[in-house]
């Protein structure tokens, strides 16, 4: 069967969904001979899956930065976003005859498809917290919701998201297949240069707090900034609250209380970092913070655990599954609670606890792209059997 993966999400510098598509495609090619016949849609063209992934892997940092600039410019303008969706829909419809099944990695296919299709639903944040999305994106996602009954099956990335799909979209749970994301094994590697990487960022091992993700309103970064600013100055001395991630779709307005800390370098934004750099930052953090208002899974949580870092997450979302019960949990908007967690982490040495680190790493090893690809391939086969 000629499966098409919609990998148009790789057109810009990838975050969670983009990496999901890349590592899924890579694992499918490594494990299943029939994946040689799969194709990928990049937003304008169809090409062999292997060719598309190779192109992405070879992309230079300059081209990645340029693509990201174009994406950010488009994301900031609703007319440009709508225009891009129309262009993508036309290109997709023209080449759809090459496909027997479409796996829509970005929630829904770019255009209405008579070809069988499977949506990958990472979360339903546009339903639960629509204020954290551009209005144009919410309209597009709601249009996909209206078509969900036309899909062959539904693919989600956690039991949490499955429950949301059932309760909010009225889907029969028997039609939903869960495939947990994998975690890049690079985060489990022990490399002596990691300590040098941390020093190069001007950080001291165990004296910084880390968050990772797009800088956008849903990630709840303002709460973390205020919680850090409320720490007594002696606790914050020589410590840094570090935000790693590229700008998202919307502006994040940090409260005035955080401004002096940014000026003094106690709160820092370092932008997009490589996987090697991120591994080092996870490994030596006093605490990894994931305060997002809403998540379908939370790959950074599993990444941090694979690197051995202690983790704190917001209650009540799919991040609890990523954490496997080993993370501290606090209400998303509980500033005092977050501040107390930070203080304990900075005044203690929990990040050095070897037994706890090994337990966290072991829990994250369960999330593999090989397992994800095997389950995904079975979904494709299940659809194929129904079509015979």
C-alpha positions as CSV (number, residue, x, y, z in Angstrom):
1,X,0.0,0.0,0.0
2,X,1.3,3.4,-0.9
3,X,1.2,5.4,2.3
4,X,1.7,9.1,2.3
5,X,2.9,11.0,5.4
6,X,2.0,14.6,5.4
7,X,5.4,16.1,6.5
8,X,4.7,19.7,5.6
9,X,5.4,20.4,9.2
10,X,9.1,19.9,8.4
11,X,9.0,23.0,6.2
12,X,10.0,25.1,9.2
13,X,12.4,24.3,11.9
14,X,10.6,21.5,13.7
15,X,9.3,21.3,17.2
16,X,7.3,18.4,18.8
17,X,5.0,17.4,15.9
18,X,7.8,17.9,13.3
19,X,10.2,15.7,15.2
20,X,7.4,13.1,15.6
21,X,7.0,13.0,11.8
22,X,10.7,12.8,11.2
23,X,11.5,10.0,13.7
24,X,8.4,8.0,12.8
25,X,9.3,8.1,9.1
26,X,12.9,7.2,9.9
27,X,11.9,4.2,12.1
28,X,9.4,3.0,9.5
29,X,12.1,2.9,6.8
30,X,14.5,1.1,9.1
31,X,12.0,-1.6,10.2
32,X,9.6,-2.3,7.3
33,X,10.6,-3.0,3.7
34,X,7.3,-1.7,2.3
35,X,8.1,1.7,3.6
36,X,10.5,2.1,0.7
37,X,7.3,2.7,-1.4
38,X,5.9,5.4,1.0
39,X,5.8,9.0,0.0
40,X,5.9,12.3,1.8
41,X,4.2,15.6,1.1
42,X,6.3,18.6,2.0
43,X,3.6,21.3,1.5
44,X,4.2,21.7,-2.2
45,X,5.5,18.4,-3.6
46,X,5.2,14.7,-3.2
47,X,8.5,12.7,-3.0
48,X,9.7,9.4,-1.7
49,X,9.7,9.2,2.1
50,X,13.4,8.4,2.2
51,X,14.3,11.3,-0.1
52,X,12.3,13.7,1.9
53,X,13.9,12.7,5.2
54,X,17.3,12.8,3.7
55,X,16.7,16.3,2.4
56,X,15.6,17.4,5.9
57,X,18.7,15.8,7.5
58,X,21.0,17.6,5.1
59,X,19.3,20.9,5.5
60,X,21.9,23.5,6.5
61,X,21.5,25.7,9.6
62,X,21.3,28.8,7.3
63,X,18.4,27.3,5.3
64,X,16.7,26.2,8.6
65,X,17.0,29.7,10.0
66,X,15.6,31.1,6.7
67,X,12.7,28.7,6.7
68,X,12.0,29.6,10.3
69,X,11.9,33.3,9.5
70,X,9.5,32.7,6.7
71,X,7.3,30.6,9.0
72,X,7.3,33.2,11.8
73,X,6.4,35.9,9.3
74,X,3.5,33.8,7.9
75,X,2.3,32.7,11.4
76,X,2.1,36.3,12.5
77,X,-0.4,37.2,9.7
78,X,-3.8,35.5,9.4
79,X,-4.1,36.4,5.7
80,X,-0.7,34.8,4.9
81,X,-1.6,31.7,6.9
82,X,-4.8,31.3,5.0
83,X,-3.0,31.8,1.7
84,X,-0.4,29.2,2.6
85,X,-3.1,26.7,3.5
86,X,-4.8,27.3,0.1
87,X,-1.6,26.8,-1.8
88,X,-0.8,23.6,0.2
89,X,-4.4,22.3,-0.4
90,X,-4.1,22.7,-4.2
91,X,-0.7,21.0,-4.3
92,X,-1.9,18.2,-2.1
93,X,-5.0,17.5,-4.2
94,X,-3.0,17.4,-7.4
95,X,-0.7,14.7,-6.2
96,X,-3.1,12.6,-4.1
97,X,-3.5,10.0,-6.8
98,X,-0.1,8.7,-5.7
99,X,-1.5,7.6,-2.4
100,X,-3.6,4.8,-1.1
101,X,-3.6,6.1,2.5
102,X,-2.7,9.5,4.0
103,X,-1.3,9.8,7.5
104,X,-2.0,13.4,8.4
105,X,0.8,14.2,10.9
106,X,-0.6,17.8,11.3
107,X,-4.0,16.8,12.5
108,X,-5.9,16.8,9.2
109,X,-5.0,16.4,5.5
110,X,-4.3,19.8,3.7
111,X,-7.4,19.3,1.5
112,X,-10.5,17.1,1.5
113,X,-9.5,13.7,0.4
114,X,-11.4,10.8,-1.1
115,X,-8.3,8.7,-0.3
116,X,-8.5,7.0,3.1
117,X,-6.8,9.0,5.8
118,X,-5.8,8.9,9.4
119,X,-5.3,12.0,11.5
120,X,-2.6,12.2,14.1
121,X,-4.2,14.1,17.0
122,X,-1.6,15.3,19.5
123,X,-4.0,17.3,21.6
124,X,-7.3,19.2,21.5
125,X,-6.0,22.4,22.9
126,X,-8.0,24.4,20.3
127,X,-11.1,23.0,22.1
128,X,-10.0,23.3,25.7
129,X,-7.9,26.4,25.6
130,X,-8.6,28.2,22.3
131,X,-7.3,31.5,23.6
132,X,-3.8,30.1,23.2
133,X,-4.2,29.7,19.4
134,X,-4.5,32.2,16.6
135,X,-8.2,32.5,15.5
136,X,-7.4,31.3,12.0
137,X,-5.8,28.1,13.3
138,X,-8.8,27.4,15.6
139,X,-11.1,27.8,12.6
140,X,-9.0,25.4,10.5
141,X,-8.8,22.8,13.3
142,X,-12.5,23.0,13.9
143,X,-13.1,22.3,10.2
144,X,-11.0,19.2,10.6
145,X,-13.1,18.2,13.7
146,X,-16.2,18.3,11.5
147,X,-14.6,15.8,9.1
148,X,-13.3,13.4,11.7
149,X,-16.0,10.8,11.1
150,X,-14.7,10.5,7.5
151,X,-11.3,9.2,8.7
152,X,-10.4,5.5,8.5
153,X,-9.1,5.4,12.0
154,X,-7.8,8.0,14.5
155,X,-4.3,8.1,15.9
156,X,-3.5,9.8,19.2
157,X,-0.2,10.1,21.1
158,X,-1.5,9.4,24.6
159,X,-4.4,7.9,26.5
160,X,-5.2,11.4,27.8
161,X,-5.6,12.7,24.2
162,X,-7.7,9.6,23.4
163,X,-10.1,10.4,26.2
164,X,-10.3,14.0,24.9
165,X,-11.1,12.9,21.4
166,X,-13.9,10.6,22.8
167,X,-15.4,13.2,25.1
168,X,-15.0,16.3,23.0
169,X,-15.5,15.0,19.5
170,X,-17.9,12.1,20.3
171,X,-15.7,9.5,18.7
172,X,-16.2,5.8,19.4
173,X,-13.2,4.8,21.4
174,X,-12.9,1.6,19.3
175,X,-11.8,3.8,16.4
176,X,-8.9,5.4,18.3
177,X,-5.3,4.0,18.3
178,X,-2.7,5.3,20.7
179,X,1.0,5.4,19.7
180,X,3.2,7.0,22.3
181,X,6.0,9.1,20.8
182,X,9.6,7.9,21.1
183,X,12.5,9.7,22.6
184,X,15.7,10.3,20.7
185,X,18.3,8.0,22.4
186,X,20.9,10.8,22.2
187,X,19.5,12.1,25.5
188,X,20.7,9.0,27.3
189,X,24.3,9.3,26.1
190,X,27.0,10.3,28.5
191,X,29.5,12.6,26.9
192,X,32.4,14.4,28.7
193,X,31.9,17.5,26.6
194,X,28.4,18.1,28.1
195,X,30.0,19.9,31.1
196,X,31.8,22.2,28.7
197,X,28.6,22.9,26.9
198,X,26.9,24.0,30.1
199,X,29.9,26.2,30.9
200,X,29.8,27.7,27.4
201,X,26.3,28.9,28.1
202,X,27.6,30.7,31.2
203,X,25.9,28.2,33.6
204,X,27.0,26.3,36.7
205,X,26.0,22.6,37.1
206,X,23.0,22.3,39.4
207,X,22.5,26.1,39.6
208,X,20.0,26.6,36.9
209,X,16.3,25.8,36.2
210,X,15.4,24.8,32.6
211,X,12.3,25.0,30.4
212,X,12.1,23.8,26.8
213,X,9.5,24.5,24.2
214,X,8.1,27.2,21.9
215,X,7.9,30.6,23.5
216,X,4.1,31.1,23.2
217,X,1.2,31.7,25.5
218,X,0.1,28.1,26.0
219,X,3.4,27.2,27.6
220,X,2.7,29.3,30.7
221,X,6.1,30.7,31.0
222,X,4.9,33.9,32.7
223,X,4.0,31.9,35.8
224,X,7.5,30.4,36.0
225,X,9.1,33.8,35.6
226,X,7.1,35.3,38.5
227,X,7.7,32.2,40.7
228,X,11.4,32.6,40.1
229,X,11.3,36.3,40.8
230,X,9.6,35.6,44.2
231,X,12.5,33.5,45.4
232,X,14.6,35.3,48.1
233,X,17.6,36.9,46.5
234,X,20.0,34.7,48.5
235,X,18.4,31.6,46.9
236,X,18.6,33.1,43.4
237,X,22.2,34.1,43.9
238,X,24.3,32.8,41.0
239,X,21.2,30.9,39.6
240,X,19.6,31.2,36.3
241,X,16.1,30.5,34.9
242,X,16.7,29.3,31.4
243,X,14.2,29.3,28.6
244,X,15.3,27.2,25.6
245,X,13.1,27.3,22.5
246,X,12.2,29.3,19.4
247,X,9.5,31.9,19.2
248,X,6.0,30.5,18.8
249,X,3.0,32.1,17.2
250,X,2.1,34.6,19.8
251,X,3.7,37.2,22.0
252,X,4.5,36.3,25.6
253,X,4.3,39.4,27.9
254,X,6.4,38.8,31.0
255,X,5.3,40.6,34.1
256,X,7.2,43.7,35.2
257,X,8.6,41.8,38.3
258,X,10.7,39.7,35.9
259,X,12.2,42.6,34.0
260,X,15.1,43.4,36.4
261,X,16.0,39.7,36.5
262,X,16.2,39.6,32.7
263,X,18.4,42.7,32.7
264,X,20.8,41.1,35.2
265,X,20.9,37.8,33.3
266,X,19.1,35.8,36.0
267,X,16.3,35.0,33.5
268,X,17.7,34.1,30.0
269,X,16.3,33.2,26.6
270,X,18.7,31.2,24.5
271,X,16.5,30.3,21.5
272,X,16.7,27.1,19.6
273,X,19.4,24.7,20.6
274,X,20.7,21.5,19.0
275,X,20.0,18.1,20.5
276,X,23.6,17.8,21.7
277,X,23.3,21.1,23.5
278,X,19.9,20.2,24.9
279,X,21.2,16.9,26.3
280,X,23.8,18.8,28.3
281,X,21.3,21.3,29.6
282,X,18.9,18.6,30.7
283,X,21.7,16.6,32.4
284,X,23.0,19.3,34.7
285,X,19.7,21.2,35.5
286,X,18.7,21.5,39.1
287,X,15.1,21.0,37.9
288,X,13.3,20.8,34.5
289,X,10.1,22.8,34.5
290,X,7.1,22.0,32.3
291,X,4.3,24.3,33.4
292,X,2.2,24.2,30.1
293,X,-1.5,24.9,30.5
294,X,-2.3,21.9,28.3
295,X,-0.3,19.1,26.6
296,X,-1.2,15.9,24.8
297,X,2.0,14.2,25.9
298,X,5.1,16.4,26.3
299,X,8.1,14.9,24.6
300,X,10.5,17.3,26.5
301,X,9.4,15.7,29.8
302,X,10.5,12.2,28.5
303,X,13.7,13.7,27.1
304,X,14.6,15.3,30.4
305,X,13.9,12.0,32.2
306,X,16.1,10.1,29.7
307,X,18.9,12.5,30.5
308,X,18.3,11.9,34.2
309,X,17.0,15.3,35.2
310,X,14.4,15.9,38.0
311,X,11.2,17.2,36.5
312,X,8.2,19.2,37.6
313,X,5.0,19.4,35.5
314,X,1.6,21.0,35.5
315,X,-1.2,18.8,36.7
316,X,-4.0,17.5,34.5
317,X,-2.7,16.8,31.0
318,X,-0.8,14.2,29.0
319,X,2.5,15.2,30.5
320,X,1.6,12.9,33.4
321,X,1.9,9.9,31.0
322,X,5.3,11.2,29.7
323,X,6.5,11.5,33.3
324,X,5.5,7.9,34.3
325,X,4.6,9.1,37.9
326,X,8.2,10.3,38.6
327,X,7.7,14.1,38.3
328,X,6.6,16.6,40.8
329,X,3.1,17.9,39.9
330,X,1.7,21.3,40.6
331,X,-1.3,23.3,39.4
332,X,-0.4,25.3,36.3
333,X,-1.1,28.7,37.9
334,X,0.1,28.0,41.4
335,X,2.9,30.5,41.6
336,X,3.7,29.8,45.2
337,X,3.8,26.1,44.5
338,X,6.2,26.5,41.6
339,X,8.4,28.8,43.7
340,X,8.6,26.3,46.5
341,X,9.6,23.6,44.1
342,X,12.3,25.8,42.6
343,X,13.6,26.7,46.1
344,X,13.9,23.0,47.1
345,X,15.7,22.2,43.9
346,X,18.2,25.1,44.2
347,X,18.9,24.6,47.9
348,X,19.2,20.8,47.6
349,X,21.2,18.3,45.6
350,X,18.4,16.1,44.2
351,X,19.8,16.4,40.7
352,X,22.9,14.5,41.8
353,X,20.9,11.5,43.3
354,X,22.2,8.6,41.1
355,X,19.4,6.1,42.1
356,X,16.7,8.6,41.2
357,X,18.4,9.5,38.0
358,X,18.6,5.9,37.0
359,X,14.9,5.4,37.7
360,X,13.9,8.4,35.6
361,X,16.1,7.2,32.7
362,X,14.7,3.7,32.9
363,X,11.1,5.0,32.7
364,X,11.9,7.1,29.6
365,X,13.5,4.2,27.8
366,X,10.1,2.7,27.4
367,X,9.3,5.4,24.8
368,X,11.0,4.3,21.6
369,X,10.4,5.2,18.0
370,X,10.8,1.5,17.1
371,X,7.7,0.7,19.2
372,X,5.9,3.8,17.8
373,X,6.7,2.7,14.2
374,X,5.6,-0.9,14.8
375,X,2.2,0.2,16.2
376,X,1.8,2.8,13.4
377,X,2.6,0.2,10.8
378,X,-0.1,-2.0,12.3
379,X,-2.6,0.8,11.9
380,X,-1.8,1.0,8.2
381,X,-2.2,-2.7,7.9
382,X,-5.5,-2.6,9.7
383,X,-6.8,0.0,7.3
384,X,-5.5,-2.0,4.3
385,X,-7.4,-5.1,5.6
386,X,-10.6,-3.1,5.8
387,X,-10.1,-1.9,2.2
388,X,-9.8,-5.4,0.7
